[in-house]
Amino acid sequence: MKTAIDIQNKKFERRHARVRAKISGTPERPRLSIFKSHTNIYAQIIDDTKGHTLVAFDSSKVKSKKPAERAKEVGAGIAKAALGKKIKKVVFDKSGYLYAGKIKLVADGAREGGLEF
């Protein structure tokens, strides 16, 4: 018997696969990928042609207490690190998460930090 969690995980996996089928990072326009755990938010910029992570940033490096503020600072932090490596344009990969809440705040923080989607 399938539980509600099993069904929810299946839906997430299908959304993630659908997004990844359409989005790919190139050297000119790498992919900004987001991952959410229960405690932290991770963001990394990836060149999919080589399979290398160019820049990474996560919320454990942020001092804020509130989750919403931490998400916004992750976006700003990844943008600052990317601009340091001369990466200005990226493709946003929400990794199957809904574009709301913390995911939207990471994207807004990255845009305010100077990245173009």
N, C-alpha and C positions, 0 to 999 in steps of 0.2 A: 504494500500500500504506500502510495506516495504521500509525503507530508507536505504541508504548505511551504516549508523551507526548500524542499526538493523542487517544487514547481517554480518558486521564486528564483532559485539558482539557475534553472533551465532557461527561464525568460532572460535573465541577465546574460547568460552565455550566448544565447541567440542574438541579443542586441549587440553584444561585443563583437561577435563574428560578422554581423552585418555592417557595423561601422568599419571594422578593419578591412573588409573586402573593398571598400570604397576609398579609404584613406591610406596614403603611403608617403613617407618622407623622402625627399631627394636632397642632394647636397645644396641646391639653391634654396630649397624650402623644406627644412626638416620638420619632423612631426613632434608636436608638444603633447606628450601623453600624461594623463592624470591617473593616479591610483589612490583610492581611499581605503584606509584600514579603520579599525574601530577607534584608534587613538591618534593617528597621524594622516596627513595628506602628503603625497609624494608627486613631484612633477619632474619630468625629464624630457630633454630634447634629443631626438633620435634621428640618425641618418639610416634609413632602411636599406639603401643600396649596399652599404658596407656592413650594416648591422651593429653600428657603434653608437653608444650614448655620448653625446657631445657635451651636454650640461645636465646637472641634476641638482635638485633642491628639495628639501622637505621641511615639514612643520616642526620637527624636533630642534631645528636651528633658530626657531622664532621664540621670542620671549612672551608674547601675548597669552593671556589666559582664556579668552573667549574663542570658541571654535570659528566663528565668523571672521573675527579679526585675523586669526591665524591663517585662514584660507586666503584672505586678501593679501597678506604678507608673503605667502608662498608664491602667489602670482607675481608680486613685485620683485621678489628675490630671484625667481627664475628669469625674469626679464632683465634684471641687472646683470646676472651671470651671462646670459645670452649676448647682451650688447657688448660685454667684455670680450667675447669671442667673435665679435663682428657678425652675429646672427640677428637680422632685423625682421625677416618674414618667416612665419611658421604656419603649419597646418595644425589645427586644433583637433585633438583626438580625445573625446570625452570618455572613451573606454567603456561604452555601454551604460554609463550612468545617465540619469536624466539631467538635462541642462537646467538646473535649478539649484538653489541653496549654495552649498560650498563649491560646487563645480563652477557655477556662474561667477561666484566671487573670485575664484582663482583666475578665470578668464578675464574678468574686469581688472583685477590687479595687474595681470600681464599686459593688458592693453594700456593701462595708465603708466606702466613702467616703460613703454616704448615699443612693444612687439606689435606686429601687424599680422592679423589672421586673414 
